[in-house]
Amino acid sequence: MISFECVPIPAEPRTVQQFIDANRSKYIETLNQVRTRVSNALSKLEIYRIYSREERQGGEILKETRKIRLKLNSYYKSRGLSQGSLWEIPDIVGFTVVVSYPSDISEVCRKIDQLVDLGVFGSQTPEKPAESDDDNAVITSKHGRPLMSKGYFACHYNLYEPGISDNQRCICEIQIKTILHDAWGAKTHDLTYKASSHVELSLLRTFELLGDSLAKLDQQSDVAKKAITQQALARQRKKDALLREQVKNHLAFAIESSRFLKEKQEEISALSAGSASDSIDKLVQLCLKEYKSGTSRSGACTLFFLGHLTAIRRIQDRGREALRDWESQVVNYSEKARIAGISGLMSFFVGDTADAIDETERAVEHLLGGVTHNASPDEKAREIRRLHSLHSSLSYYHAEIIGSDVGRKLNSAAEAERHLKRGLSLRRRIKNCPNNAFAKLGVIRRSLRDTEFAPSNFNALDTELFVRAQLAPNVLELNQIRSRMRILNENAPLACEQEAQLLFEFHDYCARVRLLELERLHTGSPSQP
């Protein structure tokens, strides 16, 4: 029986073929096991794709016999050895993990290193990695082999399943690289490794230089990604704090008119993604009971907020379903508008601004469709306030996504301005509410002390200033808006003082980001938000 652990070098083609024939199924099983375990470990990372050799080798899973033999001979000859083990060839089977950015490679390495540290896999001791051509191009790996030179940027692992015999183990190679380098490798592999004639060193060096250029482009994209992500995270943290407070306030308002949920307000407000499922299920049933008992708004809204607080999508969807059912049962256009407006607000809370805009526009259509000439003065005043509130919300939703991809598609800059103007036009017909946020300070302060309408007046002025800030054409105007934001925050009604502070922190941050954009546009100033 042939001992594949002590093969004479150079190896005979027949010996290598016998080794492959005898161990093919074992290698395929190892590949499947390693790939499944690694894929599961990477499930929460943003992976572009994972593929094995057969996708680029006409369905053949194992490395070509000829290449195995050449690699075996080259490896042991370079070390002056006359015998070698076929079991030590690391890439007879393997797969590639493709990621978007260079920094993602280290994230994948961290997950694979954890599997090795836990003893799920053994790792063949990596050779000393080649010196990188770029001191900043660092891949962090404990058990892998970072490769960052000669036009190549990746990390390789040689893993095996622990067993009784360390001398007869199937090694599976994992290559981790970016989309750009994976595509470049696919394009140049056959030209450099399978050329039918001699390739001049100068041409090979050209390929290496092109590969190095791609590595630098990859790294530049990583820098841009990190800058965008850091800015987005700072913004999102402030927005999340604001939304939590607003959800709490809207939830309290929804429960206030309920029959069965009042006693559960504290329990519902304390819910989170880690809350016990039994408690959540009981509260869901209570919300449905509330809805069916006739207090539809309280039941539907509380059900939605229950899903939002626990991050359970199916409960959110049931809340939306209850809202749609409620809307289908009412005939009054004003009530239909109120329900559609609530639906839009819910969409905004879960981050679906496009749907929030659609629902709020539908609310406007309902309200305009139900206008009657016989309405009493009080009814007309309520409808004007509601229509103003809807246009104010639309201006805010559009202003919030200016500069984003969806914002460009919805022409949000123009739409925010249009709804702002329409809202200001309606506001002139609203009693006890300033015509605009730049009215005399005495008028502003009196409106914020109004017993009945102070909170709604504050929201109207605050929304107006946020939208104006996002549309501001120059630094001078934006600084005037920021000054008014501070005044508004200092005079916030006691009833919404905490929410007002969070609104100011978020809106002023957005205004400072806009200020930075304007200064760069007009003066190139390196100010920081």
PyMOL commands that set and color helices and strands:
alter all, ss='L'
color gray80, all
select helices_A, chain A and resi 13-41+53-55+65-77+86-88+102-117+179-193+201-256+262-269+277-292+296-310+313-329+333-349+353-369+377-400+405-409+412-427+441-447+454-471+475-490+494-522
alter helices_A, ss='H'
color red, helices_A
select strands_A, chain A and resi 7-8+47-52+83-84+93-99+122-123+145-149+152-160+172-178
alter strands_A, ss='S'
color yellow, strands_A
deselect
rebuild
show_as cartoon
